[in-house]
């Protein structure tokens, strides 16, 4: 069984302006590195479909979706907040990004792929139920996980977020939902300055201080995440795969390296093998140092694909 790699050329068309760190070159760096590493021949490639309003609406209110559509400019750039802007290509890219997670879920649930990685932008984990922020418009991972619950009939799914920033949007959407266990690490105090104030019982939030490196991260995963995941026994695992905790990424101040991303992927694969029939959907979130991002994604996919 193969690892699916899902992307779409429309995801390159989203542009938040010159020098913005969440840039189209992120996807090019990933694709180029996969080819250079010879991984492309081992993956099954798929074009991301456009998410439907029904799929978005399982997570976001209809008036919010309509507001995002109405803000899409015909030319130039429109800011929704100081960090988050729309260009003429943004609406289409956002629909492709959300649609990628839906397709990935369908592929792993049908057994056509063991797992999947979605190389898409804009990212999603900061998008709250009714608020765009932090480079994010629709919460891609929440849309995918909800698709597994409501369309494929799963009873329990886990959402894992190892981005350097807290996935406030995903927590906003799933807080108190007993069908979902969310486990995350994030630098704290740091944007979006959330995740530490009385989280719901289904949230396994582990803030770590600036300067945390491999040993600290691995200790959290082994001692906190893994026992919680085994108790919960998810039927599928969804990963918000942000790679901005890498020591080369100057957007933050953690110190992970490629081998840490490979290691945590292997830990999550072990849980998937125990209770989830090996089903994993991973979606790109952050990661802004292009070389480090590409190397880290490659390490992550190598483990997913058993290479």
C-alpha positions in Angstrom: 0.0 0.0 0.0 1.3 3.5 -0.9 1.6 6.9 0.6 -0.5 9.5 -1.2 1.0 12.9 -2.0 -1.7 15.5 -2.6 -1.2 19.0 -3.9 -2.5 21.3 -6.7 -1.0 24.0 -8.8 -3.7 26.4 -7.5 -2.0 26.4 -4.1 0.8 28.3 -5.7 -1.5 31.1 -6.7 -2.3 32.3 -3.2 0.0 35.4 -2.6 0.0 37.5 0.5 2.6 39.9 -0.8 6.4 40.3 -1.4 8.5 39.0 1.5 5.6 37.3 3.3 7.0 34.1 4.9 4.0 32.0 3.8 5.0 32.1 0.2 4.4 29.8 -2.9 8.1 28.9 -2.8 7.4 26.7 0.2 5.6 24.2 -2.0 8.3 24.3 -4.7 11.0 23.6 -2.2 9.2 20.5 -1.0 8.5 19.2 -4.5 12.1 19.8 -5.6 13.5 18.1 -2.5 11.3 15.0 -2.9 12.5 14.6 -6.5 16.1 15.1 -5.6 15.8 12.5 -2.9 14.2 10.1 -5.3 11.0 9.7 -3.3 8.6 10.7 -6.1 8.7 7.2 -7.6 7.4 5.7 -4.4 4.4 8.0 -3.9 1.0 8.1 -5.5 0.3 11.7 -6.7 -3.2 13.2 -6.6 -4.6 16.6 -7.5 -6.5 18.2 -4.6 -10.2 18.7 -5.5 -12.1 21.8 -4.5 -13.8 21.5 -1.2 -17.5 21.9 -1.3 -19.5 24.3 0.8 -21.1 21.3 2.5 -17.6 20.0 3.5 -16.5 23.5 4.8 -19.8 23.9 6.6 -19.2 20.9 8.9 -16.7 23.1 10.6 -17.4 26.8 9.6 -20.7 28.7 9.7 -22.2 29.5 6.3 -22.0 33.3 6.9 -18.3 33.0 7.6 -17.6 31.0 4.4 -19.6 33.6 2.5 -17.6 36.4 4.0 -14.3 34.8 3.0 -15.6 34.4 -0.6 -16.9 38.0 -0.6 -13.5 39.3 0.5 -11.6 37.6 -2.4 -10.3 40.5 -4.6 -10.3 40.6 -8.3 -6.9 42.3 -8.2 -4.3 43.3 -5.6 -4.2 42.1 -2.0 -6.9 42.5 0.8 -5.8 42.1 4.4 -8.2 40.3 6.8 -5.7 41.0 9.6 -2.1 42.3 9.6 -0.8 38.8 9.0 -3.5 37.3 6.8 -4.3 38.5 3.3 -6.2 37.5 0.2 -5.1 37.8 -3.4 -7.1 36.8 -6.5 -5.8 33.2 -6.2 -6.6 32.8 -2.5 -10.2 31.5 -2.6 -9.3 28.8 -5.1 -6.2 27.8 -3.2 -8.1 27.7 0.1 -10.7 25.4 -1.4 -8.0 23.1 -2.8 -6.2 23.0 0.6 -9.4 22.0 2.4 -10.3 19.6 -0.4 -6.9 17.9 -0.2 -7.7 16.8 3.4 -11.1 15.4 2.3 -9.5 13.4 -0.5 -6.7 12.2 1.8 -9.3 11.0 4.2 -11.3 9.2 1.5 -8.1 7.5 0.2 -7.0 6.1 3.6 -10.5 5.2 4.6 -11.1 3.2 1.4 -7.7 1.5 1.7 -6.4 3.0 -1.5 -3.5 4.5 0.5 -2.2 3.6 3.9 -1.5 7.3 4.7 -1.3 10.6 2.9 0.6 13.9 3.0 -1.1 17.1 1.7 1.4 19.6 0.4 -0.9 22.6 0.4 -1.3 26.2 1.3 -2.8 28.3 2.8 -2.4 26.4 6.0 -5.3 26.0 8.4 -4.7 25.3 12.1 -5.1 28.9 13.2 -8.5 29.3 11.5 -11.2 29.3 14.2 -14.8 28.3 13.6 -15.6 31.9 12.5 -12.3 33.8 12.3 -9.4 33.8 9.8 -6.0 34.5 11.3 -2.4 33.5 11.4 -2.2 32.9 7.6 -5.2 30.6 7.7 -8.7 30.8 6.2 -10.3 27.4 6.6 -9.2 24.8 9.1 -8.0 22.1 6.8 -7.2 19.5 9.4 -10.5 20.0 11.2 -12.4 19.6 8.0 -10.6 16.4 7.2 -11.1 14.9 10.7 -14.8 15.9 10.7 -15.2 14.2 7.3 -13.8 11.0 8.8 -16.3 11.3 11.7 -19.4 12.3 9.9 -19.1 10.7 6.5 -17.0 7.6 7.2 -18.6 7.0 10.6 -15.5 6.8 12.8 -16.1 7.1 16.5 -12.7 8.5 17.6 -10.0 10.4 15.8 -6.8 12.0 17.1 -5.4 15.4 15.9 -1.7 15.8 16.5 -0.1 19.3 16.1 3.7 19.7 16.3 3.8 23.1 14.7 5.7 25.7 16.7 2.5 27.7 17.2 -0.5 26.5 19.1 -3.3 25.3 16.9 -5.9 27.6 18.4 -8.3 27.2 15.6 -8.4 23.5 15.8 -8.9 23.7 19.6 -11.7 26.2 19.1 -13.5 23.8 16.8 -13.0 20.6 18.8 -12.9 21.7 22.4 -15.1 19.4 24.4 -15.8 17.1 21.5 -15.4 13.6 23.0 -14.8 12.1 19.6 -11.6 14.0 19.1 -8.3 13.9 21.1 -6.0 16.8 20.2 -2.4 16.5 21.3 0.0 19.4 20.7 3.3 21.0 21.6 4.0 24.6 21.0 6.4 27.4 22.0 5.0 29.4 24.9 4.7 32.3 25.4 4.4 32.9 21.7 1.8 33.6 19.0 -1.2 33.1 19.2 -0.8 33.3 23.0 -3.3 30.5 23.7 -3.6 26.9 24.7 -2.7 27.3 28.4 -5.9 28.7 29.9 -8.0 25.8 31.2 -8.1 23.6 28.1 -11.0 21.1 27.7 -10.3 17.5 28.9 -9.9 16.3 25.3 -7.0 18.7 24.7 -3.5 17.5 25.5 -1.7 20.8 25.3 2.0 20.9 26.2 3.6 24.3 26.0 7.4 24.4 25.9 9.8 27.3 26.5 11.9 28.9 23.8 15.2 27.0 23.4 13.6 23.6 23.8 15.5 21.0 21.6 15.2 17.4 20.7 15.4 15.9 24.1 12.6 18.1 25.5 10.4 17.5 22.6 10.9 13.7 22.6 10.2 13.6 26.3 6.8 15.3 25.8 5.9 12.9 23.1 7.0 9.8 25.0 5.7 10.7 28.4 2.5 12.7 27.6 1.3 12.2 24.1 1.8 8.4 23.7 0.0 7.3 26.9 -2.9 9.6 26.1 -3.1 8.3 22.6 -3.0 4.7 23.7 -5.8 5.3 26.2 -7.9 7.0 23.6 -7.2 4.4 20.8 -8.0 6.6 17.8 -9.4 5.0 14.7 -7.5 7.5 12.5 -4.7 10.0 13.1 -4.7 13.5 11.6 -1.4 15.5 11.8 -1.1 19.3 11.6 2.5 19.0 10.3 4.2 22.3 10.9 8.0 22.3 10.6 8.7 25.8 12.0 10.1 24.4 15.3 13.2 23.5 13.2 16.3 25.2 14.6 17.0 27.0 11.2 13.5 28.6 11.2 13.9 32.1 12.5 10.1 32.6 12.9 10.5 30.9 16.3 13.0 29.8 18.9 12.9 26.0 19.2 15.6 23.6 18.1 14.2 20.5 16.3 16.0 18.9 13.4 14.9 16.5 10.7 15.5 13.4 12.8 13.0 14.6 15.4 10.3 14.8 12.7 11.2 11.4 11.5 11.1 10.1 15.1 7.7 11.6 16.0 6.3 10.3 12.8 7.4 6.8 13.7 5.8 7.1 17.1 2.5 8.2 15.6 2.8 5.3 13.1 3.0 2.9 16.0 -0.2 4.2 17.4 -1.9 4.1 14.0 -0.8 0.5 13.7 -2.3 -0.4 17.1 -5.8 1.1 16.8 -6.2 2.9 13.5 -5.5 0.3 10.8 -2.4 2.4 10.0 -4.5 5.3 8.8 -2.8 8.7 8.9 -3.6 12.0 7.2 -0.9 14.6 7.4 -1.3 18.2 6.3 1.3 20.9 5.9 1.0 23.8 8.3 4.0 26.0 9.1 7.7 25.9 8.1 9.3 29.0 6.6 13.1 28.3 6.2 12.8 26.7 2.8 15.7 24.3 2.9 14.8 23.1 6.5 11.2 22.8 5.5 11.9 20.7 2.5 14.4 18.4 4.4 11.9 18.0 7.3 9.0 17.1 5.0 11.2 14.6 3.2 12.1 13.0 6.5 8.4 12.9 7.5 7.3 11.3 4.2 10.1 8.8 4.3 8.8 7.4 7.5 5.2 7.5 6.3 6.2 5.5 3.2 8.4 3.0 5.1 11.5 4.1 3.1 
